[in-house]
């Protein structure tokens, strides 16, 4: 018997920097996508679309959101 795969959708509408919301969302996505039987979908809307911008200049004290998203793209469905 094949188990049903669970799909979890993350909707990000905050920009990559200025708060930790995008960072925490991507951390959670990266943790969840490693679980077997779970499919992750990420939808970037509004300011969240800026998380997918190439060549980001990371402000001091922040993680590079572009790099986090690149790691997630190969394991999840990402839509803007």
Beta strands, then each sheet from edge to edge (+ up, - down):
strand 1: 6-12
strand 2: 38-44
strand 3: 77-79
sheet 1: 1+ 2+ 3+
end
